[in-house]
Amino acid sequence: MHGMASLAQPARGHSLPLAAIVLPALCVAAFVFLIATRPQVPGDAVQAAALDSVLLWNSILPRSVLALVAGAALGLSGTLLQRVLRNPIADASTLGIASGAELAMTAALSFSPLLIGPSREIVAFGGGLGAVAIVLALSWRRGLNPVTVALSGMIVSMIAAALSVTLILARGEYAMSIYIWGAGSLSQQDWDGVITLAPRLALGFVAALILIRPLRILTLDDSSARSLGLALHMARFAVLALAVWLAASVTSEVGVIGFLGLAAPAIARLLGARSTGSLMIAAPLTGAALLFLTDCLTQILGPGFTDLAPTGAATALLGGPLLLFLLPRVHSVSAVAAQSTQALRRLSKPITALAMLSAAILLLFALFLTLGPSDDGWHMATGVLFTDLLPFRLPRTLVAASAGGMLAAAGFIMQRVTGNPIASPEVLGISSGAGAGLTVALFLFGFPSPVIMLLAMALGALAAFGAMIAISARAQFSPERMLLAGVGIGALQWQSSRWCSRRATCAVTSCSPGFRARPIARVLLKPGRQ
């Protein structure tokens, strides 16, 4: 690979042995505190004691073990991805694997609910593998350059998320629960999740040990790896398939746990893990500890029997800042956005092209206002029918045209200011900031006025823009640094808005505040359920 990334430098001294003591101690202390402070079941003393025992053995304990297993699987998956791609910010979230798996499961549940039962892991694996294949295809010509891989993953994630939302809106009676489940909740009512994931983690760890020699060789450059007799493409595909399978298994079982595969290897390296073998052990243990601690905190800080936030959303809130922290350690030999907009090919006859474009827009405008389906086929509305349709179609068409023009103007200004031909409000995280601001306003005020909604969106967009500028200023506003900063900010705010949306949805649906029930989709996705 031509693009190389510098990994975070490990800490010196005795950090790893110290962490090996501190992290388990924190996990034990958090679990003991959770058990000691858990709410008591009201009612008759005998019945309350029986229910409390049921909650302990069938909810709290399996949930804790599942957090350890899922965290270890994601930590191992992130380590494999970062090693095989030589990219310190490679993860199921940044490569689009989680979004691809969620899209596949949303589509399966929308069009064939029976398909999502026992085969949900296969569906998730296919979606994740398809997403990472697209990412690698987009970045292959640049030698899997770390910056190009990250940007390609962002694009694939955005497209997959948009398609998932489209399916949910089109077939919400089937797929709305997928959106709630996608926030990543570890709530359990039995040991099925542990029984499902634990053998997969064991198999994945054994397979990783078998692949440890190719992984060590893959840390070298391509020519050195070939000289040692390694079949590069086959080795990369085997490691990628294993990493995607581990991440897809966790996603199919508990939903999207954001950025844990990014955080666990990074923290393990900072604590002193240097070699491939030590990372294979330290990263899964770190991931298990991080997810366990996060899950305990969401339960401890939550009111009553409810969680403060879905565990997946809570881990993702940590992933955005961590991604921004790791950006200075991503060094690319072939910069992504070294060209300016002046380098793009110019039209030989711009006036003619503009006239043709204007004529096409006017024709489409006329068709949108007059053409439509009826019981006996498609017809052009004329006369009284056109007059009746005009109040409904004209405002919508004008609003769509105005919104498109404003977004185009915003993208043009950003491309000129940054000197980056692919800069836009979506790519730089500004649209995510506006959406997060609107979600927070809806969550806080319930039914805010238009003024409050506009103010919240403006503040969210300004906050995202300010954070992106502050981060990029340290790199002299390097175009690729601005894009990656937008990735981190957008991911952070998207998960924040998703958490608020889930809480708002549960507030107006059947999610009871008095019990840590599994998300609706967790029951729907259980084998045998229809």
C-alpha positions in Angstrom: 0.0 0.0 0.0 1.2 3.4 -0.9 -0.5 5.4 1.9 0.9 4.8 5.3 -0.4 5.8 8.7 1.6 6.3 11.8 0.1 4.5 14.8 -0.2 6.1 18.2 3.0 5.8 20.1 2.7 3.6 23.1 3.3 4.8 26.6 6.6 3.9 28.2 7.3 2.2 31.5 4.8 0.0 33.3 1.6 1.3 31.9 0.3 -2.1 30.6 0.8 -3.9 34.0 -0.8 -1.0 35.8 -3.8 -0.9 33.4 -4.1 -4.7 33.8 -4.8 -4.0 37.4 -6.8 -0.7 37.2 -9.3 -1.7 34.5 -10.5 -4.9 36.1 -10.7 -3.1 39.5 -12.8 -0.4 37.9 -15.1 -3.1 36.3 -15.5 -4.9 39.6 -16.2 -1.7 41.5 -18.7 -0.5 39.0 -20.5 -3.8 39.0 -20.6 -4.0 42.8 -22.0 -0.5 42.9 -24.6 -1.3 40.3 -25.8 -4.3 42.3 -25.8 -2.4 45.6 -27.7 0.6 44.2 -30.1 -1.1 41.9 -33.8 -0.2 42.5 -35.9 -2.5 44.6 -39.0 -4.1 43.1 -42.0 -2.7 44.9 -44.8 -4.9 46.3 -45.1 -7.8 48.7 -41.7 -8.8 50.3 -41.8 -12.4 49.1 -42.9 -11.6 45.6 -40.5 -8.7 45.4 -37.6 -10.9 46.4 -38.5 -13.5 43.8 -38.8 -10.8 41.1 -35.5 -9.2 42.2 -33.8 -12.6 41.8 -35.3 -13.1 38.4 -34.0 -9.6 37.3 -30.6 -10.4 38.7 -30.1 -13.8 37.1 -32.0 -13.2 33.8 -31.3 -9.5 33.1 -28.4 -7.9 34.9 -26.0 -10.9 34.9 -26.5 -11.9 31.2 -26.3 -8.2 30.2 -23.0 -7.8 32.0 -21.5 -11.0 30.4 -22.8 -9.9 27.0 -21.1 -6.5 27.4 -17.8 -8.3 28.1 -18.2 -10.7 25.1 -19.4 -8.0 22.7 -16.7 -5.6 23.7 -14.0 -8.2 23.3 -15.4 -9.1 19.8 -15.4 -5.5 18.7 -11.9 -4.9 20.1 -10.6 -7.8 18.2 -12.4 -6.8 15.0 -11.0 -3.2 15.3 -7.4 -4.6 15.8 -7.7 -6.8 12.7 -9.0 -3.9 10.6 -6.3 -1.5 11.7 -3.5 -4.0 11.2 -4.6 -5.2 7.8 -5.2 -1.7 6.5 -2.3 -0.1 8.4 -4.8 2.6 9.5 -5.2 3.7 13.1 -8.8 5.0 12.5 -10.1 1.8 10.8 -13.2 0.5 12.6 -16.6 -1.0 11.8 -18.1 2.5 12.1 -15.5 4.4 10.0 -15.5 1.8 7.2 -19.3 1.6 6.9 -19.5 -2.0 8.1 -22.0 -1.2 10.8 -24.1 1.0 8.5 -24.0 -1.7 5.8 -25.1 -4.4 8.3 -27.9 -2.2 9.5 -29.1 -1.4 6.0 -29.2 -5.1 5.1 -31.2 -6.0 8.2 -33.6 -3.0 7.6 -34.2 -4.2 4.0 -34.6 -7.8 5.1 -37.1 -6.9 7.8 -39.0 -4.5 5.5 -39.5 -6.8 2.5 -39.2 -10.3 4.1 -39.7 -10.4 7.9 -39.3 -14.2 7.9 -35.7 -13.8 6.5 -34.6 -11.9 9.6 -35.1 -14.8 12.1 -32.3 -17.4 12.3 -30.4 -15.9 9.3 -30.1 -12.4 10.7 -26.3 -12.8 11.2 -25.9 -13.9 7.6 -27.9 -10.9 6.5 -25.8 -8.5 8.6 -22.5 -10.2 7.5 -23.5 -9.7 3.8 -24.3 -6.1 4.4 -21.1 -5.4 6.2 -19.0 -7.2 3.7 -20.7 -5.4 0.8 -20.0 -2.0 2.4 -16.3 -2.7 3.1 -15.9 -4.1 -0.4 -17.3 -0.8 -1.8 -14.9 1.2 0.4 -11.9 -0.9 -0.7 -12.9 -0.5 -4.4 -13.1 3.2 -4.0 -9.7 3.5 -2.4 -7.9 0.7 -4.3 -6.4 3.0 -6.9 -4.7 5.0 -4.2 -3.2 2.0 -2.6 -5.7 1.9 0.3 -4.4 5.3 1.4 -5.6 5.8 5.1 -7.3 9.2 4.4 -9.0 7.9 1.2 -10.2 4.8 3.1 -11.7 7.0 5.9 -13.4 9.3 3.4 -14.7 6.4 1.4 -16.1 4.8 4.5 -17.8 8.1 5.5 -19.5 8.3 2.1 -20.6 4.6 2.2 -21.9 5.2 5.7 -23.9 8.3 4.7 -25.5 6.5 1.7 -26.3 3.4 3.8 -27.8 5.5 6.6 -29.9 7.5 4.1 -31.2 4.3 2.4 -32.0 2.9 5.9 -34.0 6.0 6.8 -35.8 5.8 3.4 -36.9 2.2 4.0 -38.0 3.0 7.5 -40.1 5.9 6.3 -41.6 3.9 3.4 -42.3 0.7 5.5 -42.3 2.0 9.0 -44.8 -0.6 10.2 -42.0 -3.2 9.8 -38.8 -1.3 10.1 -39.3 1.5 12.8 -38.1 -0.9 15.5 -34.8 -1.4 13.6 -34.1 2.3 14.1 -34.7 2.1 17.8 -32.7 -1.2 18.0 -29.9 0.3 16.0 -28.8 2.6 18.8 -27.2 -0.5 20.4 -28.9 -1.6 23.6 -27.5 -4.5 25.7 -30.8 -5.0 27.7 -31.4 -8.8 28.1 -34.2 -11.0 29.4 -32.3 -14.3 29.1 -28.9 -15.8 28.3 -29.6 -16.2 24.6 -27.3 -13.3 23.6 -24.4 -14.7 25.5 -24.9 -18.2 24.2 -25.0 -16.8 20.6 -22.0 -14.5 20.8 -19.6 -16.3 23.1 -18.8 -19.2 20.7 -18.3 -16.8 17.8 -15.8 -14.8 19.9 -13.9 -18.0 20.7 -13.9 -19.0 17.0 -12.8 -15.6 16.0 -10.0 -15.5 18.5 -8.7 -18.9 17.4 -8.8 -17.8 13.7 -7.0 -14.6 14.6 -4.2 -16.6 16.3 -3.9 -18.7 13.1 -3.6 -15.5 11.1 -1.1 -13.9 13.4 1.9 -14.5 11.2 0.3 -13.0 8.1 -0.8 -10.0 10.3 2.8 -9.5 11.4 4.0 -9.5 7.8 1.3 -7.2 6.7 2.7 -4.5 9.0 5.6 -4.3 6.5 5.3 -2.6 3.1 3.8 -4.6 0.2 7.1 -5.4 -1.5 8.7 -6.7 1.7 5.6 -8.8 2.4 5.7 -10.4 -1.0 9.4 -11.1 -0.7 8.5 -13.2 2.5 6.2 -15.3 0.4 2.9 -13.9 1.6 -0.1 -13.9 -0.8 -1.2 -10.3 0.0 -4.7 -10.3 -1.5 -5.7 -13.6 0.0 -4.3 -12.7 3.4 -6.1 -9.3 3.4 -9.4 -10.9 2.4 -9.2 -13.5 5.1 -8.4 -11.0 7.8 -11.1 -8.6 6.5 -13.7 -11.3 6.3 -12.9 -12.3 9.9 -13.1 -8.7 11.2 -16.4 -8.1 9.3 -17.9 -11.3 10.7 -17.1 -10.4 14.3 -18.5 -6.9 13.9 -21.6 -8.1 12.0 -22.3 -10.8 14.7 -22.3 -8.1 17.4 -24.5 -5.8 15.3 -27.0 -8.5 14.5 -27.4 -9.4 18.2 -27.4 -6.1 20.0 -27.4 -3.3 17.4 -24.7 -0.8 16.5 -22.0 -0.3 19.2 -20.3 2.8 17.8 -16.5 3.3 17.7 -15.6 0.7 20.3 -13.4 -1.1 17.7 -11.6 2.2 17.2 -11.1 3.0 20.8 -10.0 -0.4 22.2 -6.9 -0.8 20.0 -5.9 2.9 20.4 -6.1 2.7 24.1 -4.3 -0.6 24.2 -1.4 1.0 22.2 -1.4 4.0 24.4 -1.1 1.8 27.4 1.9 0.0 26.1 0.8 -2.9 23.8 3.3 -2.9 20.9 3.5 -6.1 19.0 0.7 -7.8 17.0 0.4 -10.6 19.6 0.1 -8.3 22.5 -2.5 -6.2 20.7 -4.5 -9.4 20.0 -4.8 -9.9 23.7 -4.8 -6.4 25.1 -7.4 -4.9 22.6 -10.2 -7.4 23.2 -9.7 -7.1 27.0 -9.7 -3.3 26.7 -12.8 -3.4 24.6 -14.6 -5.7 27.0 -13.7 -3.4 29.9 -14.7 -0.2 28.1 -18.1 -1.6 27.1 -18.7 -3.1 30.5 -17.9 0.1 32.3 -20.0 2.1 29.9 -23.0 -0.2 30.3 -22.7 -0.1 34.1 -22.6 3.7 34.0 -25.7 3.9 31.8 -27.6 1.8 34.3 -26.3 3.5 37.4 -27.0 7.0 36.1 -30.4 6.1 34.6 -33.5 7.0 36.6 -35.3 4.0 38.2 -35.2 0.9 36.0 -34.4 2.8 32.8 -31.0 3.4 31.2 -29.5 6.9 30.9 -28.8 6.1 27.2 -28.4 3.1 24.9 -25.0 1.7 25.5 -24.1 1.8 21.8 -24.9 5.5 21.6 -22.9 6.2 24.8 -19.8 4.5 23.4 -20.3 6.4 20.1 -20.3 9.7 22.0 -16.7 8.8 23.1 -15.8 7.7 19.6 -16.1 11.1 18.0 -13.7 12.9 20.2 -11.3 9.9 20.1 -11.4 10.0 16.3 -10.6 13.7 16.3 -7.7 13.0 18.8 -6.2 10.4 16.4 -6.4 12.6 13.3 -2.9 14.1 13.8 -1.5 10.5 13.8 -2.9 9.7 10.3 -0.3 10.6 7.7 -0.9 10.1 4.1 1.8 9.9 1.3 -0.8 10.7 -1.4 -3.0 13.5 -0.2 -6.6 13.3 -1.1 -7.5 16.9 -1.8 -4.3 18.4 -3.1 -6.1 19.8 -6.1 -8.2 23.0 -6.1 -11.4 23.6 -7.9 -9.3 25.4 -10.6 -7.9 22.0 -11.6 -11.3 20.6 -12.6 -12.0 20.3 -16.3 -13.7 23.4 -17.7 -16.6 23.3 -20.2 -15.7 24.5 -23.7 -19.0 26.3 -24.1 -20.4 27.2 -20.7 -23.1 29.5 -22.0 -24.6 26.7 -24.2 -24.5 24.2 -21.3 -26.1 26.7 -19.0 -28.9 27.3 -21.5 -29.5 23.6 -22.0 -29.6 23.0 -18.2 -32.1 25.9 -17.7 -34.3 24.5 -20.5 -34.2 21.0 -18.9 -35.1 22.5 -15.5 -38.1 24.3 -16.9 -39.3 21.2 -18.6 -39.0 19.2 -15.4 -40.7 21.9 -13.5 -43.7 21.8 -16.0 -43.8 18.0 -15.8 -43.8 18.0 -12.0 -46.7 20.4 -11.9 -48.9 18.6 -14.5 -47.9 14.9 -14.8 -49.3 12.3 -12.4 -50.7 8.8 -12.1 -54.4 8.0 -12.0 -56.5 4.8 -11.9 -56.2 4.3 -15.7 -52.5 5.3 -16.1 -50.5 8.5 -16.3 -52.1 11.8 -17.5 -51.3 15.5 -17.9 -53.4 17.7 -15.7 -55.1 20.5 -17.6 -58.0 22.9 -16.9 -59.8 22.5 -13.6 -57.7 19.5 -12.6 -54.5 21.6 -13.0 -56.0 24.4 -11.0 -56.9 22.0 -8.2 -53.4 20.4 -8.2 -51.5 23.7 -8.3 -51.9 24.7 -4.6 -50.5 21.3 -3.6 -47.7 20.8 -6.0 -46.4 24.4 -6.6 -45.4 25.2 -3.0 -43.6 21.8 -2.6 -41.8 22.2 -5.9 -40.7 25.8 -5.1 -39.5 24.7 -1.6 -37.5 21.8 -3.1 -35.9 24.1 -5.7 -35.1 26.7 -3.1 -33.5 24.2 -0.8 -31.4 22.7 -3.6 -30.2 26.1 -4.6 -29.3 27.1 -1.1 -27.4 23.8 -0.5 -25.6 24.3 -3.8 -24.6 27.8 -2.8 -23.4 26.6 0.6 -21.4 23.9 -1.1 -19.8 26.3 -3.6 -18.8 28.7 -0.8 -17.3 25.9 1.3 -15.4 24.6 -1.7 -14.0 28.0 -2.5 -13.1 28.8 1.2 -11.4 25.4 1.8 -10.0 24.8 -1.7 -11.5 21.3 -1.6 -13.7 20.2 -4.5 -15.6 17.6 -2.4 -16.4 19.9 0.6 -20.1 20.3 1.4 -22.3 20.8 4.5 -22.8 17.1 4.7 -19.2 16.1 4.4 -17.9 18.7 6.9 -20.5 17.7 9.5 -22.4 21.0 9.4 -25.7 19.3 8.3 -25.3 16.8 11.1 -24.8 19.7 13.5 -28.0 21.3 12.3 -29.9 18.0 12.6 -28.5 17.4 16.1 -29.6 20.9 17.2 -33.1 20.3 15.9 -33.3 16.9 17.6 -32.2 18.4 20.9 -34.8 21.1 20.6 -37.5 18.5 19.9 -36.3 16.5 22.9 -36.2 19.4 25.3 -39.4 21.4 24.2 -41.6 18.7 22.7 -43.4 21.0 20.3 -41.0 24.0 19.8 -42.0 27.0 17.7 -40.4 27.5 14.3 -38.2 30.3 15.7 -36.8 27.9 18.4 -36.3 25.2 15.7 -34.4 27.5 13.4 -32.3 28.9 16.3 -31.4 25.4 17.5 -30.4 24.3 13.9 -28.3 27.4 13.5 -26.6 26.9 16.8 -25.9 23.3 16.0 -24.5 24.1 12.6 -22.3 26.9 14.0 -21.0 24.7 16.7 -20.1 22.0 14.2 -18.4 24.6 11.9 -16.5 26.1 14.8 -15.2 22.8 16.0 -14.2 21.8 12.5 -12.3 25.1 12.0 -10.6 24.8 15.4 -9.4 21.3 14.7 -8.3 22.0 11.1 -6.4 25.2 12.1 -3.7 23.1 13.8 -3.0 21.5 10.3 -3.0 24.8 8.5 -6.5 24.0 7.1 -5.3 21.0 5.2 -8.2 19.8 3.0 -7.9 16.2 4.0 -7.7 17.2 7.7 -10.9 19.2 7.3 -12.7 16.3 5.7 -11.6 13.9 8.5 -12.6 16.4 11.1 -16.0 16.6 9.5 -16.2 12.8 9.7 -15.6 12.8 13.5 -17.9 15.7 14.2 -20.7 14.3 12.0 -20.4 10.8 13.7 -20.5 12.4 17.2 -23.5 14.5 16.5 -25.3 11.8 14.5 -25.1 9.4 17.5 -26.2 12.2 19.8 -29.3 12.9 17.7 -30.0 9.2 17.4 -29.9 8.9 21.2 -32.4 11.8 21.6 -34.6 10.4 18.8 -34.7 7.0 20.5 -35.7 8.5 23.9 -38.3 10.7 22.2 -39.7 7.7 20.3 -39.8 5.5 23.5 -41.6 8.4 25.3 -44.6 8.2 22.8 -44.6 4.5 22.1 -44.8 1.3 24.1 -41.3 1.6 25.8 -42.1 1.5 29.5 -40.1 3.7 31.9 -40.5 1.1 34.6 -38.5 -1.8 33.1 -35.3 -2.3 31.2 -37.1 -4.1 28.4 -35.3 -5.2 25.3 -35.9 -2.9 22.3 -38.8 -4.0 20.2 -36.7 -5.3 17.4 -34.7 -7.5 19.8 -37.9 -9.5 20.3 -38.9 -9.3 16.6 -35.4 -10.6 15.6 -35.5 -13.5 18.0 -35.4 -16.9 16.1 -38.9 -18.3 15.7 -40.7 -14.9 16.1 -42.9 -13.8 13.2 
